[in-house]
């Protein structure tokens, strides 16, 4: 992990997230299978990277406890991209050239996966994103995969939910124009909602890092929508909700998996009650698979309840380990082919099958925030 430009306060927090399993890179056992990881361990969306990292650490610890892969232990080499696309590319180049990893996990954010994926593709090193949902990510090349659904599924699901379940006919959209994830999700929501017969009465924009949204929300209020779709990250969603309520906007806010962080509730407080968002799993799902994972995660990480990024980090790591086992080799082409052949892999987030574009076909869930907690509403199969 790169320690440049990180304060000692940051380092203390990151140390717990990294744990003893992950290594800095450049050393390690010559007999180990090295898997690279680039993640936002610090920066604006640090909870994404820290959560996915914890899931990956748990996954490979389990693999090693069960005897490892191909007679060797697995070593996770982690790099912090500081929530910056340019650092993501640098991190992947280091993992490939210096650490000589056989495969790469990352990133959660689509913009950072898009910055780094071309390097993995050029080097023919398989890359598996836990949670980047923008369709363009796997379009980079045939060595790039993901363990999550894509934005057409997510945007379309929320549009259908708004139209059919909530009875919304007039919707507004507030989109982060600097974020590939947000723009893509908004486009697919709008397309599906209009195809259903709904009307998009306003489309306003902001940029990641903004803290003032009243001007856009005032314009939206004037169009009298029945719901507002906000496909952004947790870093802004809570503030948007607070300012919307201050302006007298009482209609439901809708979002995507970028909302999935305790920060949404911490900043949004009562303002996010009644909001809905799509996600990869629900912590209150009673299934043995989900509850068993939650118990293991809490035992490993001091009682912490995993969010969806932790689940996807775990699923991506286990899916990659399964592919290495089926390939019987870490040869790049054989590993790539094994990943592409993944069918019915039993992930915590649901059974995962790779389609022809290397996207995961799997279920999606809709959650509701109520009383300061997140609750399962419904699930939809692919």
RAGIVEN-V969965 format. One record per helix or strand of 2 or more residues. SS is the DSSP state (2 for helix, 1 for strand). FROM is the first residue (numbers start at 1). TO is the last residue. If there is no record, write none. Layout:
ss=SS from=FROM to=TO
ss=SS from=FROM to=TO
This chain:
ss=2 from=8 to=18
ss=1 from=33 to=39
ss=2 from=46 to=65
ss=1 from=74 to=80
ss=2 from=85 to=97
ss=1 from=103 to=105
ss=2 from=110 to=123
ss=1 from=126 to=129
ss=2 from=136 to=139
ss=1 from=144 to=146
ss=2 from=151 to=165
ss=1 from=170 to=176
ss=2 from=180 to=195
ss=1 from=199 to=206
ss=2 from=214 to=222
ss=1 from=227 to=229
ss=2 from=234 to=246
ss=1 from=252 to=255
ss=2 from=257 to=259
ss=2 from=262 to=272
ss=1 from=276 to=279
ss=2 from=288 to=300
ss=2 from=308 to=327
ss=2 from=332 to=340
ss=1 from=345 to=347
ss=1 from=350 to=354
ss=1 from=360 to=361
ss=1 from=364 to=370
ss=1 from=373 to=380
